[in-house]
């Protein structure tokens, strides 16, 4: 869903896709499934950050407010890593 929402948009527009945007487009999700949709928007932001780093555009990371994505997973807030989707 995150990819579908981002298709054809500029990076600036695509970064407006939030966890809530993805969940809403999926018609809402039960609380026990919400973290699965969060992974999509988080991964999308991390992919854009990785692209900027690999193409020597690190100045754009700050421009787009992606500094959080540069942190190592173990330094992120509790609950943002290691979550497992369950049936």
PDB file of N, CA, C and O in Angstrom, chain B, residues numbered from 101:
ATOM      1  N   UNK B 101       0.830  -1.193   0.000  1.00  0.00           N
ATOM      2  CA  UNK B 101       0.000   0.000   0.000  1.00  0.00           C
ATOM      3  C   UNK B 101       0.870   1.251   0.000  1.00  0.00           C
ATOM      4  O   UNK B 101       0.564   2.216  -0.701  1.00  0.00           O
ATOM      5  N   UNK B 102       1.954   1.247   0.780  1.00  0.00           N
ATOM      6  CA  UNK B 102       2.843   2.418   0.827  1.00  0.00           C
ATOM      7  C   UNK B 102       3.414   2.708  -0.554  1.00  0.00           C
ATOM      8  O   UNK B 102       3.499   3.869  -0.956  1.00  0.00           O
ATOM      9  N   UNK B 103       3.800   1.685  -1.274  1.00  0.00           N
ATOM     10  CA  UNK B 103       4.343   1.855  -2.622  1.00  0.00           C
ATOM     11  C   UNK B 103       3.284   2.413  -3.563  1.00  0.00           C
ATOM     12  O   UNK B 103       3.563   3.305  -4.364  1.00  0.00           O
ATOM     13  N   UNK B 104       2.081   1.890  -3.463  1.00  0.00           N
ATOM     14  CA  UNK B 104       0.986   2.372  -4.301  1.00  0.00           C
ATOM     15  C   UNK B 104       0.718   3.850  -4.038  1.00  0.00           C
ATOM     16  O   UNK B 104       0.485   4.620  -4.970  1.00  0.00           O
ATOM     17  N   UNK B 105       0.750   4.237  -2.778  1.00  0.00           N
ATOM     18  CA  UNK B 105       0.503   5.634  -2.419  1.00  0.00           C
ATOM     19  C   UNK B 105       1.619   6.558  -2.896  1.00  0.00           C
ATOM     20  O   UNK B 105       1.366   7.719  -3.214  1.00  0.00           O
ATOM     21  N   UNK B 106       2.841   6.059  -2.949  1.00  0.00           N
ATOM     22  CA  UNK B 106       3.994   6.887  -3.318  1.00  0.00           C
ATOM     23  C   UNK B 106       4.212   6.997  -4.822  1.00  0.00           C
ATOM     24  O   UNK B 106       4.871   7.928  -5.285  1.00  0.00           O
ATOM     25  N   UNK B 107       3.676   6.077  -5.573  1.00  0.00           N
ATOM     26  CA  UNK B 107       3.918   6.041  -7.012  1.00  0.00           C
ATOM     27  C   UNK B 107       3.508   7.362  -7.676  1.00  0.00           C
ATOM     28  O   UNK B 107       2.390   7.844  -7.495  1.00  0.00           O
ATOM     29  N   UNK B 108       4.444   7.936  -8.451  1.00  0.00           N
ATOM     30  CA  UNK B 108       4.178   9.162  -9.189  1.00  0.00           C
ATOM     31  C   UNK B 108       4.337  10.442  -8.387  1.00  0.00           C
ATOM     32  O   UNK B 108       4.139  11.533  -8.921  1.00  0.00           O
ATOM     33  N   UNK B 109       4.692  10.327  -7.113  1.00  0.00           N
ATOM     34  CA  UNK B 109       4.845  11.511  -6.275  1.00  0.00           C
ATOM     35  C   UNK B 109       6.314  11.913  -6.182  1.00  0.00           C
ATOM     36  O   UNK B 109       7.208  11.087  -6.368  1.00  0.00           O
ATOM     37  N   UNK B 110       6.550  13.179  -5.896  1.00  0.00           N
ATOM     38  CA  UNK B 110       7.914  13.640  -5.618  1.00  0.00           C
ATOM     39  C   UNK B 110       8.321  13.071  -4.260  1.00  0.00           C
ATOM     40  O   UNK B 110       7.475  12.587  -3.507  1.00  0.00           O
ATOM     41  N   UNK B 111       9.606  13.130  -3.952  1.00  0.00           N
ATOM     42  CA  UNK B 111      10.061  12.649  -2.648  1.00  0.00           C
ATOM     43  C   UNK B 111       9.381  13.440  -1.538  1.00  0.00           C
ATOM     44  O   UNK B 111       8.942  12.866  -0.542  1.00  0.00           O
ATOM     45  N   UNK B 112       9.297  14.732  -1.705  1.00  0.00           N
ATOM     46  CA  UNK B 112       8.664  15.580  -0.687  1.00  0.00           C
ATOM     47  C   UNK B 112       7.213  15.158  -0.448  1.00  0.00           C
ATOM     48  O   UNK B 112       6.768  15.070   0.696  1.00  0.00           O
ATOM     49  N   UNK B 113       6.482  14.898  -1.527  1.00  0.00           N
ATOM     50  CA  UNK B 113       5.080  14.463  -1.406  1.00  0.00           C
ATOM     51  C   UNK B 113       4.997  13.068  -0.791  1.00  0.00           C
ATOM     52  O   UNK B 113       4.142  12.804   0.055  1.00  0.00           O
ATOM     53  N   UNK B 114       5.885  12.183  -1.221  1.00  0.00           N
ATOM     54  CA  UNK B 114       5.855  10.798  -0.741  1.00  0.00           C
ATOM     55  C   UNK B 114       6.169  10.709   0.749  1.00  0.00           C
ATOM     56  O   UNK B 114       5.656   9.829   1.439  1.00  0.00           O
ATOM     57  N   UNK B 115       7.006  11.610   1.246  1.00  0.00           N
ATOM     58  CA  UNK B 115       7.345  11.578   2.663  1.00  0.00           C
ATOM     59  C   UNK B 115       6.187  12.033   3.554  1.00  0.00           C
ATOM     60  O   UNK B 115       6.271  11.938   4.779  1.00  0.00           O
ATOM     61  N   UNK B 116       5.130  12.515   2.957  1.00  0.00           N
ATOM     62  CA  UNK B 116       3.931  12.866   3.719  1.00  0.00           C
ATOM     63  C   UNK B 116       3.088  11.620   4.022  1.00  0.00           C
ATOM     64  O   UNK B 116       2.109  11.688   4.766  1.00  0.00           O
ATOM     65  N   UNK B 117       3.477  10.498   3.443  1.00  0.00           N
ATOM     66  CA  UNK B 117       2.777   9.237   3.710  1.00  0.00           C
ATOM     67  C   UNK B 117       3.213   8.759   5.093  1.00  0.00           C
ATOM     68  O   UNK B 117       4.381   8.448   5.323  1.00  0.00           O
ATOM     69  N   UNK B 118       2.263   8.710   5.987  1.00  0.00           N
ATOM     70  CA  UNK B 118       2.563   8.357   7.376  1.00  0.00           C
ATOM     71  C   UNK B 118       2.028   6.966   7.709  1.00  0.00           C
ATOM     72  O   UNK B 118       1.367   6.320   6.895  1.00  0.00           O
ATOM     73  N   UNK B 119       2.325   6.538   8.894  1.00  0.00           N
ATOM     74  CA  UNK B 119       1.781   5.265   9.384  1.00  0.00           C
ATOM     75  C   UNK B 119       0.250   5.296   9.323  1.00  0.00           C
ATOM     76  O   UNK B 119      -0.389   4.327   8.913  1.00  0.00           O
ATOM     77  N   UNK B 120      -0.322   6.430   9.739  1.00  0.00           N
ATOM     78  CA  UNK B 120      -1.789   6.575   9.738  1.00  0.00           C
ATOM     79  C   UNK B 120      -2.336   6.541   8.308  1.00  0.00           C
ATOM     80  O   UNK B 120      -3.384   5.945   8.059  1.00  0.00           O
ATOM     81  N   UNK B 121      -1.631   7.176   7.372  1.00  0.00           N
ATOM     82  CA  UNK B 121      -2.071   7.187   5.978  1.00  0.00           C
ATOM     83  C   UNK B 121      -2.207   5.762   5.455  1.00  0.00           C
ATOM     84  O   UNK B 121      -3.215   5.411   4.842  1.00  0.00           O
ATOM     85  N   UNK B 122      -1.191   4.949   5.700  1.00  0.00           N
ATOM     86  CA  UNK B 122      -1.196   3.566   5.215  1.00  0.00           C
ATOM     87  C   UNK B 122      -2.341   2.791   5.865  1.00  0.00           C
ATOM     88  O   UNK B 122      -3.092   2.104   5.172  1.00  0.00           O
ATOM     89  N   UNK B 123      -2.482   2.893   7.179  1.00  0.00           N
ATOM     90  CA  UNK B 123      -3.550   2.178   7.885  1.00  0.00           C
ATOM     91  C   UNK B 123      -4.927   2.612   7.396  1.00  0.00           C
ATOM     92  O   UNK B 123      -5.810   1.778   7.198  1.00  0.00           O
ATOM     93  N   UNK B 124      -5.109   3.913   7.202  1.00  0.00           N
ATOM     94  CA  UNK B 124      -6.400   4.419   6.723  1.00  0.00           C
ATOM     95  C   UNK B 124      -6.717   3.888   5.328  1.00  0.00           C
ATOM     96  O   UNK B 124      -7.855   3.509   5.049  1.00  0.00           O
ATOM     97  N   UNK B 125      -5.712   3.860   4.454  1.00  0.00           N
ATOM     98  CA  UNK B 125      -5.930   3.357   3.094  1.00  0.00           C
ATOM     99  C   UNK B 125      -6.267   1.869   3.082  1.00  0.00           C
ATOM    100  O   UNK B 125      -6.926   1.384   2.162  1.00  0.00           O
ATOM    101  N   UNK B 126      -5.819   1.158   4.093  1.00  0.00           N
ATOM    102  CA  UNK B 126      -6.139  -0.263   4.202  1.00  0.00           C
ATOM    103  C   UNK B 126      -7.511  -0.487   4.841  1.00  0.00           C
ATOM    104  O   UNK B 126      -7.918  -1.625   5.076  1.00  0.00           O
ATOM    105  N   UNK B 127      -8.211   0.600   5.116  1.00  0.00           N
ATOM    106  CA  UNK B 127      -9.556   0.497   5.686  1.00  0.00           C
ATOM    107  C   UNK B 127      -9.547   0.354   7.192  1.00  0.00           C
ATOM    108  O   UNK B 127     -10.530  -0.097   7.781  1.00  0.00           O
ATOM    109  N   UNK B 128      -8.451   0.731   7.819  1.00  0.00           N
ATOM    110  CA  UNK B 128      -8.326   0.576   9.266  1.00  0.00           C
ATOM    111  C   UNK B 128      -7.884  -0.838   9.587  1.00  0.00           C
ATOM    112  O   UNK B 128      -8.169  -1.775   8.842  1.00  0.00           O
ATOM    113  N   UNK B 129      -7.205  -0.979  10.673  1.00  0.00           N
ATOM    114  CA  UNK B 129      -6.693  -2.283  11.079  1.00  0.00           C
ATOM    115  C   UNK B 129      -6.952  -2.498  12.563  1.00  0.00           C
ATOM    116  O   UNK B 129      -7.003  -1.541  13.336  1.00  0.00           O
ATOM    117  N   UNK B 130      -7.116  -3.762  12.960  1.00  0.00           N
ATOM    118  CA  UNK B 130      -7.244  -4.019  14.401  1.00  0.00           C
ATOM    119  C   UNK B 130      -5.909  -3.699  15.080  1.00  0.00           C
ATOM    120  O   UNK B 130      -4.860  -3.791  14.443  1.00  0.00           O
ATOM    121  N   UNK B 131      -5.935  -3.328  16.346  1.00  0.00           N
ATOM    122  CA  UNK B 131      -4.707  -2.932  17.045  1.00  0.00           C
ATOM    123  C   UNK B 131      -3.565  -3.943  16.945  1.00  0.00           C
ATOM    124  O   UNK B 131      -2.402  -3.549  16.850  1.00  0.00           O
ATOM    125  N   UNK B 132      -3.876  -5.231  16.963  1.00  0.00           N
ATOM    126  CA  UNK B 132      -2.819  -6.241  16.907  1.00  0.00           C
ATOM    127  C   UNK B 132      -2.165  -6.338  15.525  1.00  0.00           C
ATOM    128  O   UNK B 132      -1.142  -7.009  15.388  1.00  0.00           O
ATOM    129  N   UNK B 133      -2.713  -5.701  14.518  1.00  0.00           N
ATOM    130  CA  UNK B 133      -2.144  -5.707  13.165  1.00  0.00           C
ATOM    131  C   UNK B 133      -1.554  -4.352  12.764  1.00  0.00           C
ATOM    132  O   UNK B 133      -0.877  -4.252  11.741  1.00  0.00           O
ATOM    133  N   UNK B 134      -1.800  -3.340  13.539  1.00  0.00           N
ATOM    134  CA  UNK B 134      -1.385  -1.991  13.192  1.00  0.00           C
ATOM    135  C   UNK B 134       0.122  -1.877  12.994  1.00  0.00           C
ATOM    136  O   UNK B 134       0.573  -1.166  12.095  1.00  0.00           O
ATOM    137  N   UNK B 135       0.895  -2.555  13.808  1.00  0.00           N
ATOM    138  CA  UNK B 135       2.351  -2.449  13.675  1.00  0.00           C
ATOM    139  C   UNK B 135       2.849  -2.992  12.343  1.00  0.00           C
ATOM    140  O   UNK B 135       3.899  -2.562  11.867  1.00  0.00           O
ATOM    141  N   UNK B 136       2.134  -3.915  11.735  1.00  0.00           N
ATOM    142  CA  UNK B 136       2.541  -4.450  10.430  1.00  0.00           C
ATOM    143  C   UNK B 136       2.497  -3.349   9.362  1.00  0.00           C
ATOM    144  O   UNK B 136       3.396  -3.259   8.526  1.00  0.00           O
ATOM    145  N   UNK B 137       1.468  -2.527   9.392  1.00  0.00           N
ATOM    146  CA  UNK B 137       1.396  -1.438   8.417  1.00  0.00           C
ATOM    147  C   UNK B 137       2.411  -0.352   8.744  1.00  0.00           C
ATOM    148  O   UNK B 137       2.883   0.342   7.844  1.00  0.00           O
ATOM    149  N   UNK B 138       2.754  -0.196  10.023  1.00  0.00           N
ATOM    150  CA  UNK B 138       3.772   0.787  10.410  1.00  0.00           C
ATOM    151  C   UNK B 138       5.116   0.447   9.790  1.00  0.00           C
ATOM    152  O   UNK B 138       5.874   1.343   9.418  1.00  0.00           O
ATOM    153  N   UNK B 139       5.413  -0.823   9.678  1.00  0.00           N
ATOM    154  CA  UNK B 139       6.690  -1.244   9.115  1.00  0.00           C
ATOM    155  C   UNK B 139       6.854  -0.739   7.684  1.00  0.00           C
ATOM    156  O   UNK B 139       7.963  -0.399   7.273  1.00  0.00           O
ATOM    157  N   UNK B 140       5.775  -0.686   6.931  1.00  0.00           N
ATOM    158  CA  UNK B 140       5.855  -0.245   5.526  1.00  0.00           C
ATOM    159  C   UNK B 140       6.266   1.220   5.426  1.00  0.00           C
ATOM    160  O   UNK B 140       7.179   1.552   4.670  1.00  0.00           O
ATOM    161  N   UNK B 141       5.616   2.092   6.167  1.00  0.00           N
ATOM    162  CA  UNK B 141       5.964   3.513   6.074  1.00  0.00           C
ATOM    163  C   UNK B 141       7.347   3.774   6.662  1.00  0.00           C
ATOM    164  O   UNK B 141       8.076   4.627   6.155  1.00  0.00           O
ATOM    165  N   UNK B 142       7.721   3.059   7.717  1.00  0.00           N
ATOM    166  CA  UNK B 142       9.055   3.217   8.298  1.00  0.00           C
ATOM    167  C   UNK B 142      10.127   2.760   7.305  1.00  0.00           C
ATOM    168  O   UNK B 142      11.138   3.440   7.131  1.00  0.00           O
ATOM    169  N   UNK B 143       9.914   1.625   6.662  1.00  0.00           N
ATOM    170  CA  UNK B 143      10.882   1.101   5.693  1.00  0.00           C
ATOM    171  C   UNK B 143      11.008   2.044   4.498  1.00  0.00           C
ATOM    172  O   UNK B 143      12.100   2.224   3.959  1.00  0.00           O
ATOM    173  N   UNK B 144       9.917   2.632   4.095  1.00  0.00           N
ATOM    174  CA  UNK B 144       9.915   3.572   2.981  1.00  0.00           C
ATOM    175  C   UNK B 144      10.813   4.767   3.296  1.00  0.00           C
ATOM    176  O   UNK B 144      11.626   5.173   2.466  1.00  0.00           O
ATOM    177  N   UNK B 145      10.665   5.328   4.499  1.00  0.00           N
ATOM    178  CA  UNK B 145      11.492   6.461   4.915  1.00  0.00           C
ATOM    179  C   UNK B 145      12.964   6.058   4.993  1.00  0.00           C
ATOM    180  O   UNK B 145      13.845   6.826   4.607  1.00  0.00           O
ATOM    181  N   UNK B 146      13.219   4.870   5.486  1.00  0.00           N
ATOM    182  CA  UNK B 146      14.598   4.395   5.580  1.00  0.00           C
ATOM    183  C   UNK B 146      15.196   4.177   4.188  1.00  0.00           C
ATOM    184  O   UNK B 146      16.383   4.428   3.980  1.00  0.00           O
ATOM    185  N   UNK B 147      14.396   3.719   3.250  1.00  0.00           N
ATOM    186  CA  UNK B 147      14.885   3.506   1.882  1.00  0.00           C
ATOM    187  C   UNK B 147      15.261   4.841   1.229  1.00  0.00           C
ATOM    188  O   UNK B 147      16.274   4.928   0.535  1.00  0.00           O
ATOM    189  N   UNK B 148      14.461   5.862   1.447  1.00  0.00           N
ATOM    190  CA  UNK B 148      14.772   7.181   0.900  1.00  0.00           C
ATOM    191  C   UNK B 148      16.063   7.707   1.527  1.00  0.00           C
ATOM    192  O   UNK B 148      16.907   8.274   0.832  1.00  0.00           O
ATOM    193  N   UNK B 149      16.213   7.522   2.823  1.00  0.00           N
ATOM    194  CA  UNK B 149      17.436   7.935   3.509  1.00  0.00           C
ATOM    195  C   UNK B 149      18.647   7.206   2.929  1.00  0.00           C
ATOM    196  O   UNK B 149      19.683   7.818   2.667  1.00  0.00           O
ATOM    197  N   UNK B 150      18.511   5.897   2.730  1.00  0.00           N
ATOM    198  CA  UNK B 150      19.599   5.111   2.141  1.00  0.00           C
ATOM    199  C   UNK B 150      19.948   5.581   0.746  1.00  0.00           C
ATOM    200  O   UNK B 150      21.123   5.631   0.383  1.00  0.00           O
ATOM    201  N   UNK B 151      18.952   5.922  -0.031  1.00  0.00           N
ATOM    202  CA  UNK B 151      19.181   6.441  -1.380  1.00  0.00           C
ATOM    203  C   UNK B 151      19.999   7.728  -1.327  1.00  0.00           C
ATOM    204  O   UNK B 151      20.956   7.894  -2.084  1.00  0.00           O
ATOM    205  N   UNK B 152      19.619   8.638  -0.431  1.00  0.00           N
ATOM    206  CA  UNK B 152      20.356   9.896  -0.306  1.00  0.00           C
ATOM    207  C   UNK B 152      21.808   9.643   0.086  1.00  0.00           C
ATOM    208  O   UNK B 152      22.719  10.293  -0.427  1.00  0.00           O
ATOM    209  N   UNK B 153      22.016   8.704   0.992  1.00  0.00           N
ATOM    210  CA  UNK B 153      23.389   8.408   1.428  1.00  0.00           C
ATOM    211  C   UNK B 153      24.205   7.811   0.283  1.00  0.00           C
ATOM    212  O   UNK B 153      25.352   8.205   0.075  1.00  0.00           O
ATOM    213  N   UNK B 154      23.638   6.881  -0.447  1.00  0.00           N
ATOM    214  CA  UNK B 154      24.374   6.205  -1.528  1.00  0.00           C
ATOM    215  C   UNK B 154      24.657   7.116  -2.714  1.00  0.00           C
ATOM    216  O   UNK B 154      25.589   6.871  -3.479  1.00  0.00           O
ATOM    217  N   UNK B 155      23.864   8.154  -2.867  1.00  0.00           N
ATOM    218  CA  UNK B 155      24.046   9.056  -4.009  1.00  0.00           C
ATOM    219  C   UNK B 155      24.674  10.386  -3.589  1.00  0.00           C
ATOM    220  O   UNK B 155      24.525  11.398  -4.274  1.00  0.00           O
ATOM    221  N   UNK B 156      25.376  10.369  -2.461  1.00  0.00           N
ATOM    222  CA  UNK B 156      26.072  11.559  -1.953  1.00  0.00           C
ATOM    223  C   UNK B 156      25.168  12.785  -1.846  1.00  0.00           C
ATOM    224  O   UNK B 156      25.565  13.892  -2.211  1.00  0.00           O
ATOM    225  N   UNK B 157      23.958  12.581  -1.346  1.00  0.00           N
ATOM    226  CA  UNK B 157      23.009  13.680  -1.139  1.00  0.00           C
ATOM    227  C   UNK B 157      22.622  13.773   0.334  1.00  0.00           C
ATOM    228  O   UNK B 157      21.469  14.040   0.673  1.00  0.00           O
ATOM    229  N   UNK B 158      23.608  13.547   1.202  1.00  0.00           N
ATOM    230  CA  UNK B 158      23.321  13.516   2.644  1.00  0.00           C
ATOM    231  C   UNK B 158      22.731  14.823   3.162  1.00  0.00           C
ATOM    232  O   UNK B 158      22.033  14.818   4.176  1.00  0.00           O
ATOM    233  N   UNK B 159      22.995  15.937   2.491  1.00  0.00           N
ATOM    234  CA  UNK B 159      22.399  17.209   2.894  1.00  0.00           C
ATOM    235  C   UNK B 159      20.880  17.165   2.782  1.00  0.00           C
ATOM    236  O   UNK B 159      20.183  17.887   3.495  1.00  0.00           O
ATOM    237  N   UNK B 160      20.370  16.332   1.901  1.00  0.00           N
ATOM    238  CA  UNK B 160      18.910  16.224   1.717  1.00  0.00           C
ATOM    239  C   UNK B 160      18.255  15.476   2.868  1.00  0.00           C
ATOM    240  O   UNK B 160      17.053  15.624   3.093  1.00  0.00           O
ATOM    241  N   UNK B 161      19.027  14.671   3.604  1.00  0.00           N
ATOM    242  CA  UNK B 161      18.480  13.955   4.761  1.00  0.00           C
ATOM    243  C   UNK B 161      17.947  14.957   5.774  1.00  0.00           C
ATOM    244  O   UNK B 161      16.832  14.811   6.274  1.00  0.00           O
ATOM    245  N   UNK B 162      18.734  15.957   6.068  1.00  0.00           N
ATOM    246  CA  UNK B 162      18.289  16.994   7.005  1.00  0.00           C
ATOM    247  C   UNK B 162      17.175  17.840   6.392  1.00  0.00           C
ATOM    248  O   UNK B 162      16.207  18.196   7.064  1.00  0.00           O
ATOM    249  N   UNK B 163      17.326  18.154   5.116  1.00  0.00           N
ATOM    250  CA  UNK B 163      16.312  18.954   4.413  1.00  0.00           C
ATOM    251  C   UNK B 163      14.922  18.334   4.537  1.00  0.00           C
ATOM    252  O   UNK B 163      13.931  19.046   4.700  1.00  0.00           O
ATOM    253  N   UNK B 164      14.854  17.004   4.459  1.00  0.00           N
ATOM    254  CA  UNK B 164      13.567  16.308   4.513  1.00  0.00           C
ATOM    255  C   UNK B 164      13.235  15.774   5.910  1.00  0.00           C
ATOM    256  O   UNK B 164      12.245  15.063   6.083  1.00  0.00           O
ATOM    257  N   UNK B 165      14.058  16.114   6.903  1.00  0.00           N
ATOM    258  CA  UNK B 165      13.764  15.699   8.279  1.00  0.00           C
ATOM    259  C   UNK B 165      13.901  14.212   8.519  1.00  0.00           C
ATOM    260  O   UNK B 165      13.110  13.633   9.264  1.00  0.00           O
ATOM    261  N   UNK B 166      14.885  13.583   7.909  1.00  0.00           N
ATOM    262  CA  UNK B 166      15.063  12.137   8.013  1.00  0.00           C
ATOM    263  C   UNK B 166      16.199  11.741   8.959  1.00  0.00           C
ATOM    264  O   UNK B 166      16.695  10.617   8.879  1.00  0.00           O
ATOM    265  N   UNK B 167      16.616  12.629   9.843  1.00  0.00           N
ATOM    266  CA  UNK B 167      17.731  12.335  10.733  1.00  0.00           C
ATOM    267  C   UNK B 167      17.462  11.110  11.606  1.00  0.00           C
ATOM    268  O   UNK B 167      18.379  10.344  11.899  1.00  0.00           O
ATOM    269  N   UNK B 168      16.223  10.924  12.018  1.00  0.00           N
ATOM    270  CA  UNK B 168      15.861   9.795  12.877  1.00  0.00           C
ATOM    271  C   UNK B 168      16.200   8.460  12.207  1.00  0.00           C
ATOM    272  O   UNK B 168      16.586   7.505  12.882  1.00  0.00           O
ATOM    273  N   UNK B 169      16.057   8.396  10.897  1.00  0.00           N
ATOM    274  CA  UNK B 169      16.312   7.160  10.173  1.00  0.00           C
ATOM    275  C   UNK B 169      17.796   6.795  10.141  1.00  0.00           C
ATOM    276  O   UNK B 169      18.145   5.669   9.785  1.00  0.00           O
ATOM    277  N   UNK B 170      18.666   7.724  10.504  1.00  0.00           N
ATOM    278  CA  UNK B 170      20.103   7.444  10.523  1.00  0.00           C
ATOM    279  C   UNK B 170      20.536   6.713  11.782  1.00  0.00           C
ATOM    280  O   UNK B 170      21.619   6.129  11.821  1.00  0.00           O
ATOM    281  N   UNK B 171      19.696   6.741  12.814  1.00  0.00           N
ATOM    282  CA  UNK B 171      20.051   6.090  14.072  1.00  0.00           C
ATOM    283  C   UNK B 171      20.068   4.581  13.898  1.00  0.00           C
ATOM    284  O   UNK B 171      19.300   4.017  13.118  1.00  0.00           O
ATOM    285  N   UNK B 172      20.955   3.943  14.638  1.00  0.00           N
ATOM    286  CA  UNK B 172      20.998   2.480  14.648  1.00  0.00           C
ATOM    287  C   UNK B 172      19.716   1.961  15.283  1.00  0.00           C
ATOM    288  O   UNK B 172      19.174   2.599  16.186  1.00  0.00           O
ATOM    289  N   UNK B 173      19.219   0.806  14.823  1.00  0.00           N
ATOM    290  CA  UNK B 173      17.955   0.269  15.361  1.00  0.00           C
ATOM    291  C   UNK B 173      17.937   0.167  16.882  1.00  0.00           C
ATOM    292  O   UNK B 173      16.898   0.411  17.496  1.00  0.00           O
ATOM    293  N   UNK B 174      19.059  -0.189  17.505  1.00  0.00           N
ATOM    294  CA  UNK B 174      19.056  -0.354  18.959  1.00  0.00           C
ATOM    295  C   UNK B 174      18.917   0.973  19.698  1.00  0.00           C
ATOM    296  O   UNK B 174      18.616   0.986  20.891  1.00  0.00           O
ATOM    297  N   UNK B 175      19.132   2.091  19.002  1.00  0.00           N
ATOM    298  CA  UNK B 175      19.011   3.390  19.652  1.00  0.00           C
ATOM    299  C   UNK B 175      17.647   4.038  19.439  1.00  0.00           C
ATOM    300  O   UNK B 175      17.387   5.120  19.964  1.00  0.00           O
ATOM    301  N   UNK B 176      16.783   3.390  18.680  1.00  0.00           N
ATOM    302  CA  UNK B 176      15.447   3.947  18.451  1.00  0.00           C
ATOM    303  C   UNK B 176      14.557   3.712  19.664  1.00  0.00           C
ATOM    304  O   UNK B 176      14.881   2.930  20.558  1.00  0.00           O
ATOM    305  N   UNK B 177      13.444   4.400  19.667  1.00  0.00           N
ATOM    306  CA  UNK B 177      12.517   4.278  20.779  1.00  0.00           C
ATOM    307  C   UNK B 177      12.026   2.842  20.908  1.00  0.00           C
ATOM    308  O   UNK B 177      11.905   2.116  19.921  1.00  0.00           O
ATOM    309  N   UNK B 178      11.749   2.455  22.137  1.00  0.00           N
ATOM    310  CA  UNK B 178      11.242   1.115  22.408  1.00  0.00           C
ATOM    311  C   UNK B 178       9.975   0.879  21.595  1.00  0.00           C
ATOM    312  O   UNK B 178       9.118   1.758  21.498  1.00  0.00           O
ATOM    313  N   UNK B 179       9.861  -0.299  21.018  1.00  0.00           N
ATOM    314  CA  UNK B 179       8.676  -0.660  20.253  1.00  0.00           C
ATOM    315  C   UNK B 179       8.811  -0.412  18.774  1.00  0.00           C
ATOM    316  O   UNK B 179       7.912  -0.780  18.018  1.00  0.00           O
ATOM    317  N   UNK B 180       9.900   0.200  18.318  1.00  0.00           N
ATOM    318  CA  UNK B 180      10.059   0.456  16.902  1.00  0.00           C
ATOM    319  C   UNK B 180      10.917  -0.598  16.219  1.00  0.00           C
ATOM    320  O   UNK B 180      11.148  -0.511  15.013  1.00  0.00           O
ATOM    321  N   UNK B 181      11.387  -1.576  16.951  1.00  0.00           N
ATOM    322  CA  UNK B 181      12.223  -2.594  16.330  1.00  0.00           C
ATOM    323  C   UNK B 181      11.802  -3.968  16.841  1.00  0.00           C
ATOM    324  O   UNK B 181      11.201  -4.091  17.909  1.00  0.00           O
ATOM    325  N   UNK B 182      12.116  -4.961  16.089  1.00  0.00           N
ATOM    326  CA  UNK B 182      11.908  -6.329  16.521  1.00  0.00           C
ATOM    327  C   UNK B 182      10.468  -6.762  16.666  1.00  0.00           C
ATOM    328  O   UNK B 182      10.203  -7.801  17.271  1.00  0.00           O
ATOM    329  N   UNK B 183       9.544  -6.017  16.142  1.00  0.00           N
ATOM    330  CA  UNK B 183       8.150  -6.418  16.238  1.00  0.00           C
ATOM    331  C   UNK B 183       7.853  -7.490  15.205  1.00  0.00           C
ATOM    332  O   UNK B 183       8.394  -7.471  14.100  1.00  0.00           O
ATOM    333  N   UNK B 184       7.004  -8.407  15.570  1.00  0.00           N
ATOM    334  CA  UNK B 184       6.677  -9.521  14.700  1.00  0.00           C
ATOM    335  C   UNK B 184       5.192  -9.476  14.376  1.00  0.00           C
ATOM    336  O   UNK B 184       4.360  -9.331  15.272  1.00  0.00           O
ATOM    337  N   UNK B 185       4.864  -9.600  13.108  1.00  0.00           N
ATOM    338  CA  UNK B 185       3.456  -9.665  12.738  1.00  0.00           C
ATOM    339  C   UNK B 185       2.926 -11.037  13.078  1.00  0.00           C
ATOM    340  O   UNK B 185       3.554 -12.049  12.767  1.00  0.00           O
ATOM    341  N   UNK B 186       1.782 -11.074  13.710  1.00  0.00           N
ATOM    342  CA  UNK B 186       1.146 -12.329  14.075  1.00  0.00           C
ATOM    343  C   UNK B 186      -0.198 -12.442  13.393  1.00  0.00           C
ATOM    344  O   UNK B 186      -0.808 -11.435  13.032  1.00  0.00           O
ATOM    345  N   UNK B 187      -0.657 -13.660  13.215  1.00  0.00           N
ATOM    346  CA  UNK B 187      -1.983 -13.879  12.616  1.00  0.00           C
ATOM    347  C   UNK B 187      -3.085 -13.446  13.525  1.00  0.00           C
ATOM    348  O   UNK B 187      -4.259 -13.563  13.172  1.00  0.00           O
TER     349      UNK B 187
END
